[in-house]
Amino acid sequence: MAVRAGIVVTGTEVLTGRVADRNGPWLAEALRARGVDVGSVVVVGDRPEDLHAALAFLTGNGLDLVITTGGLGPTADDLTAAVVGEFQDRPSEVDPALEERIAGVVARLSARRGWLMDPEATAAGVRKQALVPVGATVLEPVGTAPGLVVPAAEGRSGPPVVVLPGPPSELQGMWPAALAADPVQAALDGATELRQQTLRLWGTPESELAATLRRVEDQLTGLEVTTCLRDGELEIVTRYASDAEPAYARLTEAISSDFPDTLFSTGPTPDALVAGALVDRGWRVAVGESCTGGLLTARLTAAPGSSAWVVGGVAAYANSAKEQLLGVPAATLAEAGAVSPEVALALAEGARNRFGADLGIGVTGIAGPGGGTADKPVGTVHLAVVGPAGTLTKAVVLPGSREAVRQRTTTLAVHLLRQLLLGGPPA
């Protein structure tokens, strides 16, 4: 039987959406890489009764390991360690040596940042963070908060609970120590390889893919297939144990056979494909964008080492910026309008020439919610890519909010680059 885990993400700021959850997805992938299947990710606010209920739900589902994130700070709403200790029937006591180590961390941090700290309040906060359930394994702080591995009390069944801090950098820094703790090692004993593969289609509706999956479903035993349509890209993610590799080969064969014109990747993202193609050719790209306001340049430079293939970008929003920074002719702006195929092409050529790049990308549009007309409604976008391999243009009217239009536009631009560099389904 597969080793299974559950995750509890704590924090009212995450529950209400003020802060996006980065820990749940990161832990789920880190566990999958260890052969552990994640059954549930539960988000709860800073209420002890809700955390207790989440722990009861997860431990009642026969899981081998439970992980919590957040709620380890010095303030009154940080109650995770105490609640987990109580849930595991392990009362908490102050660990004097840990208290001293945390105090040292806080003193160094406050000195470095120039904070004026109230000694009494600081000592109380440090003492709170040094409360450790009896029998728990302490994970040394990466920030100021220690982590914990809390097994169930003697004579009581249930998985160990790993208590990790909320800041992603601290959680990820503490993860190797958590994996090395004896109760976690015992819980993960017997975990086997859990593979994950991705196929990517561009321009295929989910209904057509569903028909293919129905046709071969009796050949897919052992596969967990999930699909996600996002910004025009249909992503097919499959998880399976190593002995189901032949079934995955049959799935890949069926999709390749049914969608030869829209299957563009058997793994890498379009961004990775574009980056690889640019590096292989020794080409570099520059961006002239308007409605996306720098989002496209940010996306192209998100990968480490992107300076090897991205020269730079200009967010030329006003017409004056288009003229002065990227050389878009005033006559073109006056005759065709700022949102037009002519201006998209001029932005691409201007970016290419001004930066001395091999390729240029131009983007202009009306992201909304205002600014649309009968001829050019909200969502109208024009894109162009120019380079040694030729010129490609794209005109679309995209639905959705301002943010949706801007994000979808960046995806279209990346696929237009992919089409010019590698062929495949048209953007």
C-alpha positions in Angstrom: 0.0 0.0 0.0 1.3 3.5 -0.8 2.6 5.8 1.9 0.1 8.6 2.3 0.3 12.0 4.0 -1.9 15.0 4.7 -1.1 18.7 5.1 -2.7 21.4 7.2 -1.9 25.0 6.2 -2.7 27.4 9.0 -3.3 31.1 9.0 -6.3 33.3 8.6 -4.4 35.3 6.1 -4.1 32.2 3.9 -7.7 31.2 4.5 -9.0 34.6 3.4 -6.7 34.8 0.4 -4.6 37.8 1.6 -1.6 35.5 1.3 -1.4 32.8 -1.4 -0.5 29.3 -0.1 2.9 28.4 -1.4 3.6 25.7 1.2 0.9 23.2 0.4 1.9 22.7 -3.3 5.6 22.7 -2.5 5.2 20.0 0.2 2.9 18.0 -2.0 5.6 17.9 -4.7 8.4 17.3 -2.2 6.5 14.3 -0.8 5.7 12.9 -4.2 9.4 13.0 -5.0 9.8 10.8 -1.9 7.1 8.4 -3.1 4.5 9.7 -0.8 0.9 10.4 -2.0 -0.8 13.4 -0.5 -4.4 12.7 0.2 -5.6 16.1 1.4 -4.4 19.7 1.9 -6.5 21.5 4.4 -6.4 25.3 5.1 -7.6 26.5 8.4 -7.6 29.9 10.2 -5.9 30.8 13.4 -8.5 29.1 15.6 -7.4 26.2 17.8 -10.7 24.3 17.4 -10.4 24.4 13.6 -6.8 23.1 13.7 -7.8 20.3 16.1 -10.7 19.3 13.8 -8.4 19.3 10.8 -5.9 17.0 12.6 -8.7 14.7 13.6 -10.0 14.5 10.1 -6.6 13.7 8.6 -5.4 11.2 11.3 -8.8 9.5 11.0 -8.2 8.7 7.3 -5.4 6.2 7.9 -2.6 8.5 6.8 1.0 7.7 7.7 2.2 11.3 8.2 0.6 14.7 8.9 2.4 18.0 8.3 1.3 21.4 9.5 2.7 24.8 8.3 2.5 28.1 10.1 1.5 29.3 13.6 4.9 29.1 15.2 5.6 32.7 15.9 5.7 34.6 19.3 2.3 36.1 19.1 -1.0 35.0 20.7 -2.5 33.7 17.5 0.5 31.3 16.9 -0.9 28.2 18.5 0.0 25.3 16.3 2.7 23.8 18.5 0.5 23.8 21.6 -2.6 22.4 19.7 -0.5 19.6 18.1 1.0 18.7 21.5 -2.5 18.6 23.0 -3.8 16.6 20.1 -1.0 14.0 20.4 -1.5 13.8 24.2 1.9 15.3 24.9 1.9 18.3 27.3 4.3 21.1 26.4 7.3 22.2 28.5 9.9 24.9 28.1 13.2 23.6 26.7 15.8 25.9 28.4 18.5 25.1 25.9 16.2 25.9 23.0 15.0 29.0 24.7 18.6 30.2 24.9 19.3 29.4 21.2 16.1 31.3 20.1 17.0 34.3 22.2 20.4 34.4 20.5 18.8 34.3 17.0 16.4 37.1 18.0 19.2 39.2 19.5 21.3 38.9 16.3 18.3 39.6 14.1 17.2 42.7 16.0 20.8 44.1 16.1 21.1 43.6 12.3 17.9 45.3 11.6 18.1 48.0 14.2 14.9 47.1 16.0 14.2 48.5 19.4 12.9 45.6 21.4 11.1 45.6 24.8 13.2 43.0 26.8 10.2 41.7 28.8 8.0 41.2 25.7 10.9 39.7 23.8 11.6 37.2 26.5 8.0 36.2 26.7 7.8 35.6 23.0 11.0 33.6 23.0 9.8 31.5 25.9 6.5 30.8 24.0 8.5 29.5 21.0 10.6 27.3 23.3 7.5 25.3 24.5 8.0 21.8 23.2 5.6 18.8 23.6 7.2 16.1 25.7 8.9 13.5 23.6 8.9 15.7 20.4 11.9 16.1 18.2 13.0 19.7 17.8 14.0 20.9 14.3 16.5 23.8 14.7 15.2 27.2 13.7 15.9 28.6 10.2 14.3 31.9 11.3 13.3 32.3 14.9 10.8 29.5 15.1 11.8 25.9 15.7 10.0 23.1 14.0 8.8 19.9 15.7 8.1 16.3 15.0 5.4 15.1 17.5 4.6 11.4 17.6 1.4 10.2 19.2 1.7 9.5 22.9 2.6 6.0 24.2 -0.2 3.6 23.8 -2.0 5.8 21.3 -2.2 5.1 17.6 -1.9 7.7 14.9 0.7 9.2 12.6 3.5 11.6 13.7 2.8 15.3 13.1 5.5 17.4 11.6 5.2 21.1 12.6 6.9 23.5 10.2 7.0 27.3 10.1 4.9 29.3 7.7 7.5 31.4 5.8 8.4 29.3 2.7 12.1 29.9 3.0 12.1 28.7 6.6 9.9 25.7 5.8 12.1 24.6 2.8 15.3 25.2 4.8 14.0 22.9 7.6 12.7 20.2 5.3 15.8 18.0 5.2 15.9 18.0 9.0 12.3 17.0 9.1 12.9 14.1 6.7 15.9 12.9 8.8 13.9 12.7 12.1 13.4 9.1 13.3 9.5 9.2 13.5 9.4 10.6 9.9 11.8 8.0 8.7 9.7 5.2 10.2 6.5 6.7 8.7 8.0 6.9 5.2 9.5 3.4 5.4 8.2 1.4 2.4 7.5 4.4 0.2 8.1 3.5 -3.4 8.7 5.6 -6.5 5.7 7.7 -7.5 6.3 9.0 -11.1 4.7 12.1 -12.5 4.6 12.9 -16.2 3.0 15.8 -18.2 1.6 16.0 -21.7 0.7 19.4 -23.1 -1.8 20.2 -25.9 -2.5 23.6 -27.4 -5.9 24.3 -29.0 -7.6 21.0 -28.0 -10.9 21.3 -26.0 -11.3 19.1 -22.9 -14.3 17.3 -24.5 -12.1 15.8 -27.2 -9.5 14.7 -24.8 -12.3 13.1 -22.6 -13.4 11.0 -25.6 -9.9 9.7 -26.0 -9.6 8.8 -22.3 -12.9 7.0 -22.4 -11.8 5.0 -25.4 -8.6 3.7 -23.7 -9.7 3.8 -20.0 -9.6 0.0 -19.7 -5.9 0.1 -20.6 -4.9 2.7 -18.0 -5.0 0.7 -14.8 -2.7 2.1 -12.2 -2.7 5.7 -13.6 -4.1 8.8 -11.9 -4.8 11.1 -14.8 -5.8 14.8 -14.2 -6.4 17.5 -16.7 -6.3 21.2 -16.5 -7.2 23.8 -19.1 -5.3 27.0 -18.4 -5.0 30.0 -20.7 -5.6 27.8 -23.8 -3.2 25.0 -22.8 -4.6 21.6 -21.9 -2.2 20.0 -19.4 -2.5 16.3 -18.7 -0.7 15.3 -15.6 -0.4 11.6 -14.8 0.9 10.0 -11.5 1.7 6.3 -11.2 3.9 3.7 -9.6 6.8 2.3 -11.6 5.0 -0.9 -12.5 2.3 1.1 -14.4 4.8 2.5 -16.9 3.4 0.3 -19.7 0.0 1.8 -19.1 1.4 5.3 -19.3 3.1 4.4 -22.6 -0.4 3.4 -23.9 -1.8 6.7 -22.8 1.0 8.6 -24.5 0.5 6.6 -27.6 -3.3 7.3 -27.7 -2.9 11.0 -27.2 -0.1 11.3 -29.7 -2.2 9.4 -32.2 -5.4 11.4 -31.6 -3.8 14.8 -31.4 -0.7 14.9 -33.5 -1.3 18.5 -34.5 -1.8 20.0 -31.0 0.5 17.9 -28.8 3.5 20.3 -28.4 5.3 18.9 -25.4 5.8 15.6 -23.5 7.0 17.4 -20.4 8.7 20.8 -20.6 6.6 24.0 -20.3 6.3 26.3 -23.3 8.6 28.7 -21.4 11.3 26.0 -21.1 10.9 25.0 -24.7 11.3 28.6 -25.9 14.4 29.1 -23.6 16.0 25.9 -24.9 15.4 26.8 -28.5 16.9 30.3 -28.0 19.9 28.9 -26.3 20.4 26.2 -29.0 20.4 28.9 -31.7 22.4 31.4 -29.7 19.6 34.0 -30.1 18.3 36.6 -27.7 15.0 38.2 -27.5 13.7 41.7 -26.6 10.2 42.8 -25.7 8.1 45.9 -26.4 4.8 45.6 -24.5 1.9 47.9 -23.7 -1.2 46.3 -22.2 0.8 43.7 -20.3 2.8 46.4 -18.5 6.0 44.3 -18.0 4.4 40.9 -17.3 5.8 39.4 -20.4 9.3 40.5 -19.7 8.9 39.3 -16.1 7.8 35.9 -17.4 10.6 35.5 -19.8 13.2 36.4 -17.2 11.7 34.2 -14.4 14.0 31.3 -15.1 17.6 31.3 -13.7 20.1 32.2 -16.3 17.6 34.0 -18.5 20.1 36.7 -19.2 21.5 34.3 -21.8 18.5 34.6 -24.0 16.6 37.8 -22.9 18.2 41.2 -23.6 15.5 43.4 -22.0 12.0 44.8 -22.3 10.2 48.1 -22.4 6.7 48.6 -21.0 5.7 51.4 -23.3 2.2 52.3 -22.1 1.7 55.9 -23.4 1.9 56.7 -27.1 4.8 59.0 -26.3 6.7 56.1 -24.7 6.0 54.0 -27.8 7.4 56.7 -30.0 10.4 57.8 -27.9 11.6 54.5 -26.5 10.8 52.0 -29.3 10.6 54.2 -32.4 6.9 53.5 -33.2 6.1 56.1 -35.9 3.6 58.8 -34.8 1.9 58.4 -38.1 1.2 54.7 -37.5 -0.2 55.5 -34.1 -2.4 58.2 -35.5 -3.7 56.2 -38.5 -4.0 52.6 -37.1 -4.4 53.4 -33.4 -2.3 52.2 -30.5 -4.2 48.9 -30.4 -3.6 47.5 -33.9 -1.5 44.9 -35.8 0.6 47.7 -37.2 1.6 49.0 -33.8 2.3 45.5 -32.5 4.6 44.9 -35.4 6.3 48.3 -34.8 6.8 47.5 -31.1 8.4 44.2 -32.0 10.7 45.7 -34.6 11.5 48.6 -32.3 12.4 46.3 -29.4 14.6 44.2 -31.7 16.4 47.2 -33.1 16.8 49.2 -29.9 18.2 46.3 -27.9 20.2 44.7 -30.8 18.3 41.4 -30.2 17.7 38.6 -32.7 14.0 38.5 -32.0 11.5 41.1 -31.0 8.1 40.7 -29.4 5.4 43.4 -29.6 2.2 43.4 -27.6 -0.6 45.9 -27.5 -4.3 45.6 -26.4 -7.2 46.7 -24.3 -7.1 44.9 -21.0 -10.2 46.8 -19.6 -12.4 47.1 -17.8 -12.8 50.3 -19.7 -11.4 51.7 -23.0 -13.2 49.4 -25.4 -15.2 50.5 -28.5 -17.5 48.8 -30.9 -14.6 48.1 -33.3 -12.1 47.3 -30.6 -13.9 45.8 -27.6 -12.3 45.1 -24.2 -10.0 42.1 -24.6 -8.7 43.0 -28.1 -5.0 42.2 -28.3 -2.5 42.2 -31.1 0.9 40.4 -30.9 3.8 40.2 -33.2 7.2 38.3 -33.2 9.9 39.2 -35.7 13.3 37.5 -36.2 15.6 35.7 -38.5 13.1 32.9 -39.0 10.4 35.3 -40.2 7.4 37.2 -38.7 4.3 35.9 -37.0 1.3 37.9 -35.9 -1.8 37.2 -33.8 -5.0 39.1 -33.2 -7.5 38.0 -30.6 -10.4 39.1 -28.4 -9.9 37.6 -25.0 -12.7 37.2 -22.4 -12.4 37.8 -18.7 -11.1 40.3 -16.2 -8.3 42.7 -16.7 -5.9 40.4 -15.0 -7.2 37.4 -17.0 -6.6 39.3 -20.3 -3.1 40.3 -19.3 -2.1 36.8 -18.1 -3.6 35.1 -21.2 -1.8 37.6 -23.4 1.6 36.7 -22.0 0.8 33.0 -22.6 -0.1 33.7 -26.2 3.1 35.6 -26.7 5.2 32.7 -25.3 3.3 30.3 -27.7 3.9 32.7 -30.6 7.6 32.5 -29.9 7.4 28.7 -29.5 5.6 28.5 -32.9 8.2 30.6 -34.6 11.2 28.8 -33.1 9.9 25.2 -33.1 6.7 24.9 -35.1 3.9 22.9 -33.8 0.3 24.1 -33.2 -0.2 27.7 -34.0 -0.7 30.2 -31.2 
